Structure formats: structure tokens, C-alpha cells
Amino acid sequence: MRTYLDCYPCFLRQALDAARLAGAGDDQQKVVLDHVLEVLRQIELTSTPPEIGDRVHRIVRRKIGSSDPYRQAKEASTGQALALYPRLRKLVTEADEPLDTAIRLSIAGNIIDLALDQHDDDLWGVVERVLDQPFAVDDGASFRLALGRAGQILYLADNTGETVFDRVLIETLDLPVVYAVKGGPILNDATWEDAIAAGVDKVAEVVSTGSDAPGTILGRCSGAFQRLYQKAELVIAKGQANYETLSDEGGHVFFLLQAKCPVIAGDLGVPIGSIVLKQGAGTKPKEEPFR
């Protein structure tokens, strides 16, 4: 997915939020914004938003001297989600359609997103809404067919705290799962430590993409992860940034997300607040040797 002009104010707001979370004063915040504005003057709109976001947050970390401005917020998100875990599991075990319920719960967890301008703090209220909400895009039939054909799932994580909701879905899938997290801190995206704190290692093999950029920018990932990705028969990609980076990567990729910003909602052709289970477009890239 390309970048839209409406993304520009979001990049600036994210930079400002991250600088403030890191404790930067007004002078440091202005330095950050000046450098981000310079990046925005130079970018090509053919770049994906996560490619630009990666440059923006590197500026914040470099100018403020903080490697992980979102650390405390991520720990709080995991604690909040773990407190709901027994109730989430009960919803699945008592459901007439456990897989459908687990998919919806995973999508509900996608609301935990500190990159947004506004956050919904009523997490259980979001769960109840998503359980009753119709899908704006529902490629569930194709997803179930892909599940029946696959021997293993590559699951691309999104945000910390959301990891607990992903764990509930993984526990419902009758296939081995490899759960891929970021190689280093970026926004509130899940890293290895965050996945372990959520207990995902109890139900899946946790691996690193080798990249600390938003979404999954394949060219920025390690050779080991790229080989894993190319061999994957079925990929579950959580969240907006993974959609932005992988939407044309082939029909073996399925996106689970809430459309939380007008740009992505517009790209998907759905109203803001929609829940989406969408099959990727294009053809799966051919495997190439890595050196």
C-alpha cells in the first residue's frame, strides 16, 4: 500500500508522542519535528507508510536518546490483556463456533494501538462489540480452506497486549504456529520479550523478523526470516502496518485487523471501525536463494 498525503500529519503526531513519552523537553521535541519535516519533504509517495514510519521513529530514538519510549506503556498493555485472558478463553470454549470467536477476539485485540491519535481504553467493551459486529470484508471461507491445506502457520504479530488475544486464536488453531515478532523496539509493536510476557511461547514457536521497522518490510528482515516467509504455506498478518507492507504479497496471506484510520479504511473500501478478515492480492513471490 502506498503512502497518502493524509499520512503526513500522523507521522508528525507519532514523532511528537514518542518524544514526549521519552521525557523530551520542548526544545528536543522541536528538533525531532524539524528533522521529521525534512524527511517528509523528501519522501516518495510510492513508499509504504511503515517505510516512512521507520525513518521517523529512528529520528526520535536518535535525537532523544531513548531506545524504547513505549516500554512502560507496552508492559501496561500486556498486564491489561492478561487480566482478561481467562474470560477470553471461556468465550472460546463455550462458543458454538470456537474458531470464529477466536478470530474475532484476535481482531478485537488489534484496538491496542499506541500509534493512533485516540485510544479506546474500554478493552472489554471492544471485545463485546467485535463479537457482534459483522465483517466489512470477510474472506473467512478462503481462510478456512487455506487452514485445511496448510501444515504450519506463520503468524506475524502486531502490538504488545494484542499478543494475548493472538495467543487465544493460536490455542484454537489445530496447526503448529511460528509467531514472528520485531527484532527490536518500534512503537508498541511486540518484541520477543513482549511475546514471552504474554505466554505466546507456551503455544507457538516465537521467532524474530530481524527488523525493528513497523509492519513487515521484507527487504529489511533477516535472511533467516525471509526464507521462513517464502516457504510459508499460510501467513496470518495482524494489524494495519502488516496490511500496509504486505497487501500485494499473495493469496496465502490473510490480514486480521480493525480499520482504525481513514487512510487504511479508504484503501480497504470500508468504514472506520470495521473489522476485516482479508485475503492478500497478487501471487506468492518465487523462492530465491539468500546469501
VOBA-1610 file (N, C-alpha, C; in pm, whole numbers, padded with zeros to 5 digits, always signed):
BEGIN
Met+00084-00120+00000Met+00000+00000+00000Met+00087+00125+00000Arg+00057+00221-00085Arg+00136+00342-00094Arg+00100+00439+00019Thr+00180+00543+00031Thr+00155+00648+00129Thr+00063+00754+00071Tyr-00026+00805+00152Tyr-00118+00912+00113Tyr-00078+01041+00184Leu-00119+01155+00129Leu-00087+01283+00192Leu-00146+01293+00332Asp-00260+01229+00353Asp-00322+01232+00486Asp-00237+01161+00591Cys-00136+01085+00548Cys-00046+01019+00644Cys+00051+01118+00708Tyr+00079+01230+00642Tyr+00181+01322+00691Tyr+00153+01373+00833Pro+00033+01424+00862Pro+00008+01470+00999Pro+00024+01358+01102Cys-00006+01234+01062Cys+00006+01121+01153Cys+00153+01095+01188Phe+00242+01106+01088Phe+00384+01088+01116Phe+00434+01191+01217Leu+00392+01315+01199Leu+00434+01420+01291Leu+00379+01396+01432Arg+00253+01356+01441Arg+00193+01331+01573Arg+00262+01214+01641Gln+00291+01108+01566Gln+00360+00993+01625Gln+00497+01033+01679Ala+00569+01114+01603Ala+00700+01159+01647Ala+00690+01240+01775Leu+00592+01327+01780Leu+00573+01411+01899Leu+00533+01326+02019Asp+00442+01234+01999Asp+00400+01145+02109Asp+00517+01065+02163Ala+00598+01008+02073Ala+00711+00926+02115Ala+00814+01010+02191Ala+00840+01131+02142Ala+00935+01218+02210Ala+00887+01253+02350Arg+00758+01279+02364Arg+00704+01312+02496Arg+00706+01192+02589Leu+00676+01074+02535Leu+00684+00953+02618Leu+00825+00931+02670Ala+00923+00970+02592Ala+01063+00954+02632Ala+01109+01065+02726Gly+01022+01160+02757Gly+01056+01266+02850Gly+01126+01385+02789Ala+01117+01401+02657Ala+01185+01512+02590Ala+01119+01645+02625Gly+01203+01748+02640Gly+01152+01882+02661Gly+01110+01947+02530Asp+01060+02069+02540Asp+01010+02137+02420Asp+01119+02154+02314Asp+01240+02189+02358Asp+01349+02211+02260Asp+01380+02082+02184Gln+01388+01970+02256Gln+01415+01841+02190Gln+01299+01801+02099Gln+01178+01826+02143Gln+01062+01793+02061Gln+01066+01869+01930Lys+01105+01997+01935Lys+01112+02077+01812Lys+01222+02024+01719Val+01336+01984+01777Val+01443+01927+01695Val+01392+01803+01621Val+01320+01718+01694Val+01263+01598+01633Val+01170+01634+01518Leu+01078+01726+01543Leu+00980+01763+01440Leu+01048+01827+01319Asp+01151+01908+01342Asp+01224+01969+01230Asp+01284+01861+01140His+01344+01760+01201His+01406+01653+01122His+01300+01567+01051Val+01188+01543+01118Val+01081+01465+01054Val+01025+01542+00935Leu+01007+01672+00950Leu+00957+01753+00838Leu+01051+01745+00718Glu+01180+01741+00745Glu+01276+01730+00636Glu+01262+01595+00564Val+01240+01489+00641Val+01217+01357+00581Val+01091+01360+00495Leu+00985+01422+00547Leu+00858+01425+00473Leu+00870+01505+00343Arg+00960+01602+00341Arg+00981+01679+00216Arg+01044+01593+00107Gln+01117+01491+00148Gln+01198+01414+00054Gln+01133+01284+00009Ile+01034+01235+00080Ile+00984+01100+00054Ile+00907+01091-00078Glu+00902+00970-00130Glu+00819+00939-00246Glu+00691+00873-00197Leu+00579+00911-00254Leu+00451+00854-00211Leu+00437+00707-00248Thr+00527+00657-00331Thr+00524+00515-00364Thr+00576+00430-00248Ser+00644+00491-00151Ser+00687+00418-00032Ser+00566+00380+00051Thr+00577+00270+00127Thr+00469+00233+00217Thr+00479+00318+00343Pro+00367+00341+00412Pro+00372+00417+00537Pro+00470+00360+00640Pro+00479+00226+00659Pro+00577+00177+00754Pro+00722+00209+00716Glu+00754+00215+00587Glu+00890+00251+00547Glu+00923+00393+00593Ile+00825+00482+00581Ile+00847+00620+00626Ile+00844+00625+00779Gly+00750+00552+00840Gly+00743+00548+00985Gly+00872+00498+01047Asp+00938+00405+00983Asp+01066+00355+01031Asp+01167+00470+01040Arg+01175+00552+00937Arg+01269+00665+00936Arg+01231+00767+01044Val+01101+00790+01060Val+01053+00887+01159Val+01093+00845+01300His+01070+00720+01334His+01097+00676+01471His+01247+00656+01497Arg+01324+00635+01394Arg+01469+00634+01412Arg+01519+00774+01450Ile+01458+00874+01391Ile+01493+01011+01428Ile+01463+01035+01576Val+01345+00992+01621Val+01308+01012+01761Val+01408+00944+01853Arg+01439+00818+01825Arg+01528+00744+01914Arg+01669+00805+01915Arg+01712+00852+01798Arg+01847+00909+01790Arg+01855+01045+01858Lys+01758+01130+01837Lys+01763+01266+01890Lys+01729+01271+02040Ile+01647+01178+02086Ile+01607+01180+02227Ile+01697+01090+02310Gly+01760+00993+02246Gly+01847+00902+02320Gly+01772+00797+02398Ser+01655+00757+02348Ser+01575+00653+02414Ser+01553+00539+02315Ser+01593+00418+02353Ser+01581+00304+02262Ser+01439+00249+02257Asp+01359+00276+02359Asp+01223+00218+02365Asp+01129+00310+02442Pro+01084+00420+02380Pro+00997+00515+02450Pro+00866+00453+02500Tyr+00824+00343+02439Tyr+00692+00286+02470Tyr+00699+00172+02572Arg+00816+00148+02633Arg+00833+00031+02720Arg+00728+00023+02830Gln+00708+00128+02908Gln+00612+00122+03018Gln+00470+00102+02966Ala+00437+00169+02858Ala+00303+00154+02801Ala+00280+00012+02752Lys+00383-00051+02697Lys+00370-00190+02650Lys+00349-00285+02767Glu+00422-00265+02874Glu+00405-00351+02990Glu+00263-00339+03047Ala+00211-00217+03047Ala+00074-00196+03096Ala-00027-00265+03006Ser-00006-00259+02875Ser-00098-00323+02780Ser-00101-00474+02800Thr+00015-00535+02820Thr+00021-00679+02843Thr-00051-00716+02971Gly-00030-00639+03077Gly-00098-00667+03203Gly-00249-00655+03190Gln-00296-00554+03119Gln-00440-00536+03099Gln-00499-00653+03021Ala-00430-00697+02918Ala-00481-00807+02836Ala-00476-00939+02911Leu-00370-00964+02986Leu-00361-01089+03062Leu-00471-01099+03168Ala-00513-00986+03221Ala-00622-00988+03318Ala-00753-01038+03256Leu-00766-01020+03124Leu-00886-01065+03052Leu-00873-01207+02999Tyr-00752-01262+03001Tyr-00727-01391+02935Tyr-00823-01501+02979Pro-00850-01523+03109Pro-00944-01630+03145Pro-01083-01610+03085Arg-01128-01486+03078Arg-01260-01458+03020Arg-01259-01482+02869Leu-01149-01448+02805Leu-01138-01471+02660Leu-01141-01621+02630Arg-01066-01699+02708Arg-01064-01844+02689Arg-01203-01903+02709Lys-01275-01853+02809Lys-01409-01904+02837Lys-01503-01875+02720Leu-01490-01757+02660Leu-01573-01724+02544Leu-01553-01825+02431Val-01428-01864+02411Val-01399-01959+02303Val-01449-02098+02335Thr-01423-02145+02456Thr-01463-02283+02491Thr-01613-02300+02495Glu-01687-02194+02522Glu-01832-02202+02529Glu-01900-02163+02398Ala-01823-02126+02296Ala-01881-02079+02170Ala-01930-02194+02084Asp-02037-02169+02008Asp-02084-02268+01910Asp-01983-02283+01796Glu-01915-02173+01762Glu-01813-02173+01657Glu-01684-02120+01718Pro-01605-02206+01784Pro-01485-02159+01854Pro-01385-02084+01765Leu-01366-02132+01641Leu-01269-02066+01554Leu-01315-01925+01519Asp-01441-01910+01484Asp-01494-01777+01452Asp-01477-01683+01571Thr-01509-01732+01690Thr-01496-01649+01809Thr-01351-01612+01834Ala-01259-01706+01818Ala-01117-01679+01840Ala-01063-01579+01738Ile-01108-01589+01613Ile-01067-01492+01511Ile-01114-01352+01550Arg-01239-01343+01593Arg-01295-01214+01632Arg-01220-01156+01753Leu-01185-01242+01849Leu-01112-01193+01965Leu-00974-01142+01926Ser-00908-01213+01835Ser-00779-01166+01787Ser-00791-01029+01721Ile-00897-01010+01643Ile-00921-00880+01581Ile-00955-00775+01685Ala-01029-00812+01788Ala-01062-00718+01895Ala-00935-00665+01960Gly-00836-00753+01979Gly-00711-00712+02040Gly-00634-00611+01958Asn-00665-00599+01829Asn-00597-00505+01741Asn-00626-00359+01778Ile-00721-00336+01868Ile-00752-00199+01912Ile-00640-00144+01999Ile-00554-00232+02055Ile-00442-00187+02139Ile-00334-00132+02047Asp-00338-00002+02023Asp-00251+00058+01920Asp-00214+00199+01963Leu-00093+00216+02013Leu-00048+00347+02060Leu-00006+00439+01947Ala-00010+00389+01824Ala+00019+00476+01710Ala-00102+00561+01673Leu-00217+00531+01732Leu-00339+00604+01700Leu-00345+00736+01775Asp-00419+00831+01717Asp-00439+00960+01782Asp-00529+00945+01905Gln-00626+00855+01896Gln-00717+00830+02007Gln-00718+00681+02038His-00728+00648+02165His-00724+00510+02208His-00853+00475+02280Asp-00902+00353+02260Asp-01020+00305+02330Asp-00973+00227+02452Asp-00994+00283+02571Asp-00946+00219+02694Asp-01041+00111+02745Asp-01162+00105+02690Asp-01259+00004+02733Asp-01237-00123+02652Leu-01135-00200+02689Leu-01096-00315+02609Leu-01205-00421+02606Trp-01270-00446+02719Trp-01378-00546+02719Trp-01497-00499+02637Gly-01521-00369+02638Gly-01628-00314+02553Gly-01600-00338+02406Val-01472-00328+02366Val-01433-00357+02228Val-01456-00504+02197Val-01422-00592+02292Val-01446-00736+02274Val-01594-00762+02246Glu-01679-00705+02327Glu-01823-00727+02310Glu-01871-00673+02176Arg-01819-00557+02135Arg-01860-00501+02006Arg-01818-00591+01891Val-01693-00636+01892Val-01641-00715+01780Val-01708-00852+01773Leu-01747-00908+01884Leu-01816-01037+01882Leu-01949-01030+01808Asp-02013-00913+01810Asp-02144-00897+01747Asp-02138-00826+01612Gln-02025-00770+01578Gln-02012-00686+01460Gln-01996-00769+01333Pro-02069-00737+01227Pro-02045-00809+01100Pro-01912-00767+01039Phe-01850-00860+00966Phe-01727-00829+00896Phe-01756-00737+00778Ala-01674-00632+00763Ala-01684-00547+00644Ala-01618-00615+00525Val-01514-00692+00550Val-01451-00779+00450Val-01437-00915+00516Asp-01495-01016+00454Asp-01495-01149+00515Asp-01451-01254+00414Asp-01321-01283+00417Asp-01266-01391+00335Asp-01245-01515+00420Gly-01338-01534+00516Gly-01327-01646+00608Gly-01335-01781+00540Ala-01414-01793+00434Ala-01426-01921+00365Ala-01291-01961+00303Ser-01225-01864+00239Ser-01092-01891+00182Ser-00990-01921+00291Phe-01002-01852+00403Phe-00911-01875+00515Phe-00925-02017+00568Arg-01047-02064+00581Arg-01069-02200+00632Arg-01016-02305+00534Leu-01032-02279+00405Leu-00974-02369+00305Leu-00822-02373+00317Ala-00762-02256+00336Ala-00616-02250+00350Ala-00570-02322+00476Leu-00647-02311+00584Leu-00614-02382+00707Leu-00614-02533+00683Gly-00709-02580+00604Gly-00719-02722+00579Gly-00606-02777+00494Arg-00540-02691+00418Arg-00433-02734+00328Arg-00294-02715+00388Ala-00282-02628+00487Ala-00150-02590+00539Ala-00101-02691+00642Gly+00031-02706+00650Gly+00090-02790+00753Gly+00142-02709+00870Gln+00156-02577+00849Gln+00208-02487+00952Gln+00165-02345+00918Ile+00155-02260+01020Ile+00115-02121+01002Ile+00227-02029+01046Leu+00256-01930+00964Leu+00343-01820+01005Leu+00253-01705+01046Tyr+00264-01663+01170Tyr+00174-01563+01230Tyr+00257-01438+01259Leu+00226-01328+01191Leu+00300-01203+01206Leu+00234-01116+01311Ala+00303-01095+01422Ala+00248-01020+01534Ala+00237-00872+01501Asp+00156-00803+01580Asp+00143-00658+01568Asp+00181-00595+01702Asn+00083-00558+01782Asn+00110-00478+01901Asn+00121-00561+02029Thr+00197-00508+02124Thr+00206-00566+02256Thr+00070-00557+02326Gly+00032-00662+02399Gly-00100-00669+02458Gly-00195-00742+02365Glu-00195-00703+02240Glu-00266-00778+02136Glu-00215-00921+02130Thr-00091-00940+02171Thr-00029-01072+02174Thr-00111-01173+02255Val-00174-01127+02362Val-00257-01216+02445Val-00378-01264+02367Phe-00437-01176+02288Phe-00551-01212+02205Phe-00508-01307+02094Asp-00388-01285+02040Asp-00334-01378+01940Asp-00314-01516+02001Arg-00269-01520+02124Arg-00248-01648+02194Arg-00378-01728+02198Val-00489-01661+02221Val-00619-01730+02226Val-00651-01792+02091Leu-00625-01719+01982Leu-00650-01774+01849Leu-00555-01890+01820Ile-00428-01876+01855Ile-00331-01983+01829Ile-00372-02111+01901Glu-00422-02096+02024Glu-00466-02212+02100Glu-00584-02283+02035Thr-00656-02212+01949Thr-00774-02268+01882Thr-00739-02332+01748Leu-00630-02290+01688Leu-00587-02345+01560Leu-00527-02484+01579Asp-00564-02575+01494Asp-00516-02713+01507Asp-00395-02736+01418Leu-00301-02642+01424Leu-00179-02648+01343Leu-00063-02588+01421Pro+00059-02633+01395Pro+00174-02567+01457Pro+00189-02424+01404Val+00228-02334+01492Val+00236-02192+01459Val+00375-02139+01491Val+00431-02062+01397Val+00552-01984+01422Val+00509-01839+01433Tyr+00539-01778+01547Tyr+00492-01643+01579Tyr+00608-01546+01565Ala+00600-01455+01468Ala+00711-01366+01435Ala+00690-01227+01496Val+00789-01181+01572Val+00785-01051+01638Val+00899-00965+01589Lys+00899-00838+01627Lys+01002-00745+01583Lys+01138-00780+01645Gly+01242-00745+01571Gly+01378-00769+01619Gly+01426-00665+01717Gly+01349-00557+01736Gly+01384-00452+01830Gly+01267-00359+01848Pro+01272-00269+01946Pro+01158-00183+01977Pro+01124-00086+01864Ile+00995-00076+01835Ile+00941+00026+01745Ile+00795+00047+01785Leu+00757+00171+01815Leu+00622+00199+01865Leu+00590+00101+01979Asn+00465+00049+01981Asn+00432-00052+02082Asn+00424-00191+02019Asp+00496-00211+01909Asp+00499-00342+01844Asp+00564-00446+01936Ala+00519-00570+01921Ala+00566-00678+02007Ala+00706-00722+01970Thr+00792-00736+02069Thr+00923-00796+02055Thr+00921-00933+02121Trp+01035-01003+02116Trp+01044-01136+02177Trp+01005-01131+02324Glu+01057-01033+02397Glu+01026-01022+02539Glu+00877-01002+02564Asp+00812-00924+02478Asp+00669-00899+02494Asp+00587-01025+02468Ala+00628-01104+02369Ala+00556-01229+02339Ala+00571-01328+02454Ile+00689-01334+02513Ile+00711-01425+02626Ile+00625-01381+02744Ala+00618-01250+02770Ala+00538-01199+02881Ala+00390-01234+02863Ala+00345-01243+02738Ala+00205-01277+02709Ala+00181-01427+02709Gly+00287-01508+02722Gly+00271-01653+02723Gly+00258-01716+02587Val+00292-01642+02482Val+00279-01697+02346Val+00375-01814+02325Asp+00488-01812+02394Asp+00586-01920+02377Asp+00531-02055+02426Lys+00423-02053+02502Lys+00362-02178+02550Lys+00280-02247+02441Val+00245-02172+02335Val+00156-02227+02233Val+00214-02216+02092Ala+00330-02151+02076Ala+00388-02131+01943Ala+00539-02116+01956Glu+00607-02135+01844Glu+00749-02105+01837Glu+00764-01956+01807Val+00831-01884+01895Val+00849-01740+01878Val+00981-01714+01807Val+00975-01636+01697Val+01096-01601+01622Val+01096-01451+01598Ser+01211-01400+01557Ser+01227-01259+01524Ser+01230-01239+01373Thr+01171-01128+01329Thr+01183-01092+01187Thr+01323-01039+01156Gly+01397-01004+01260Gly+01529-00945+01240Gly+01523-00797+01205Ser+01404-00739+01210Ser+01385-00599+01174Ser+01314-00525+01287Asp+01351-00398+01305Asp+01281-00315+01403Asp+01200-00206+01335Ala+01156-00232+01212Ala+01071-00140+01139Ala+00925-00178+01157Pro+00831-00082+01145Pro+00689-00116+01155Pro+00647-00211+01043Gly+00541-00287+01067Gly+00493-00380+00966Gly+00596-00489+00940Thr+00591-00543+00819Thr+00690-00643+00778Thr+00747-00600+00644Ile+00855-00522+00649Ile+00925-00477+00529Ile+01024-00587+00496Leu+00990-00672+00402Leu+01067-00795+00380Leu+01214-00768+00352Gly+01244-00663+00279Gly+01382-00632+00248Gly+01464-00592+00369Arg+01398-00555+00476Arg+01465-00517+00600Arg+01478-00634+00696Cys+01412-00746+00668Cys+01414-00861+00757Cys+01539-00945+00735Ser+01570-01028+00833Ser+01689-01114+00823Ser+01671-01217+00713Gly+01783-01271+00665Gly+01776-01378+00565Gly+01702-01498+00618Ala+01723-01531+00746Ala+01655-01647+00806Ala+01504-01627+00803Phe+01458-01505+00837Phe+01313-01482+00835Phe+01261-01480+00691Gln+01334-01422+00599Gln+01289-01419+00461Gln+01272-01560+00405Arg+01363-01650+00440Arg+01349-01789+00396Arg+01225-01852+00458Leu+01202-01824+00585Leu+01083-01875+00654Leu+00957-01822+00587Tyr+00957-01695+00555Tyr+00840-01633+00492Tyr+00815-01692+00354Gln+00917-01710+00275Gln+00900-01761+00140Gln+00846-01904+00138Lys+00880-01982+00240Lys+00835-02121+00246Lys+00696-02135+00309Ala+00644-02028+00369Ala+00517-02037+00441Ala+00401-02066+00347Glu+00322-02167+00384Glu+00203-02200+00307Glu+00086-02108+00342Leu+00084-02061+00467Leu-00025-01976+00516Leu+00034-01874+00612Val+00004-01746+00588Val+00052-01637+00673Val-00069-01563+00729Ile-00073-01550+00863Ile-00170-01462+00928Ile-00096-01334+00964Ala-00140-01222+00909Ala-00074-01094+00931Ala-00168-01003+01009Lys-00126-00969+01129Lys-00212-00888+01217Lys-00185-00739+01200Gly-00292-00662+01196Gly-00282-00518+01210Gly-00263-00440+01082Gln-00274-00308+01098Gln-00271-00218+00985Gln-00134-00211+00917Ala-00027-00207+00995Ala+00106-00192+00935Ala+00143-00314+00850Asn+00105-00433+00895Asn+00130-00552+00812Asn+00048-00547+00684Tyr-00075-00494+00693Tyr-00154-00477+00570Tyr-00084-00377+00477Glu-00034-00269+00532Glu+00032-00166+00450Glu+00153-00222+00377Thr+00226-00313+00439Thr+00350-00363+00378Thr+00332-00488+00295Leu+00225-00566+00319Leu+00214-00698+00256Leu+00085-00719+00175Ser+00009-00614+00153Ser-00124-00633+00092Ser-00119-00694-00048Asp-00005-00683-00117Asp+00006-00738-00253Asp+00100-00858-00258Glu+00120-00925-00144Glu+00219-01032-00137Glu+00163-01171-00168Gly+00036-01179-00207Gly-00017-01309-00248Gly-00135-01357-00166Gly-00207-01453-00223Gly-00328-01504-00161Gly-00307-01596-00044His-00181-01631-00013His-00154-01715+00103His-00147-01630+00232Val-00156-01497+00216Val-00152-01406+00330Val-00295-01362+00364Phe-00330-01370+00492Phe-00461-01327+00539Phe-00443-01222+00648Phe-00512-01110+00631Phe-00499-00996+00722Phe-00616-00993+00820Leu-00584-00982+00947Leu-00683-00968+01053Leu-00659-00832+01118Leu-00759-00744+01112Leu-00738-00609+01165Leu-00870-00537+01186Gln-00860-00427+01258Gln-00965-00326+01263Gln-00918-00206+01182Ala-01006-00150+01100Ala-00971-00032+01021Ala-00985+00090+01112Lys-00870+00136+01163Lys-00873+00237+01268Lys-00838+00378+01219Cys-00789+00390+01096Cys-00758+00523+01044Cys-00826+00541+00909Pro-00859+00665+00873Pro-00935+00688+00749Pro-00858+00647+00624Val-00724+00656+00626Val-00646+00620+00507Val-00659+00471+00478Ile-00640+00388+00580Ile-00648+00244+00559Ile-00792+00201+00533Ala-00886+00263+00604Ala-01027+00233+00577Ala-01060+00264+00431Gly-01009+00377+00382Gly-01034+00413+00242Gly-00969+00317+00145Asp-00847+00273+00176Asp-00778+00178+00089Asp-00853+00044+00083Leu-00910+00005+00197Leu-00987-00119+00204Leu-01130-00103+00150Gly-01176+00023+00141Gly-01312+00048+00097Gly-01416+00016+00202Val-01382+00042+00330Val-01472+00010+00441Val-01482+00131+00534Pro-01587+00138+00617Pro-01596+00247+00716Pro-01492+00230+00827Ile-01454+00342+00888Ile-01367+00337+01005Ile-01435+00257+01115Gly-01358+00174+01184Gly-01413+00089+01289Gly-01453-00049+01241Ser-01440-00073+01111Ser-01476-00203+01055Ser-01380-00312+01100Ile-01429-00435+01105Ile-01343-00550+01128Ile-01325-00623+00996Val-01202-00673+00976Val-01163-00722+00844Val-01088-00854+00856Leu-01129-00951+00775Leu-01051-01072+00750Leu-01035-01078+00599Lys-00919-01035+00551Lys-00900-01015+00407Lys-00785-01099+00354Gln-00811-01164+00241Gln-00706-01239+00173Gln-00621-01144+00090Gly-00490-01166+00090Gly-00400-01081+00015Gly-00418-01092-00134Ala-00368-00994-00205Ala-00377-00991-00351Ala-00243-01029-00412Gly-00244-01052-00542Gly-00121-01083-00613Gly-00085-01230-00603Thr+00033-01263-00646Thr+00081-01401-00643Thr+00197-01412-00545Lys+00212-01529-00489Lys+00320-01553-00393Lys+00454-01541-00465Pro+00546-01461-00409Pro+00679-01447-00473Pro+00752-01580-00483Lys+00827-01597-00590Lys+00906-01720-00605Lys+01020-01721-00505Glu+01053-01841-00462Glu+01164-01855-00368Glu+01295-01825-00439Glu+01381-01747-00372Glu+01513-01715-00425Glu+01617-01747-00319Pro+01734-01789-00358Pro+01837-01818-00258Pro+01888-01692-00193Phe+01920-01702-00063Phe+01976-01590+00011Phe+02121-01621+00042Arg+02202-01519+00035Arg+02344-01536+00064Arg+02375-01495+00208
//
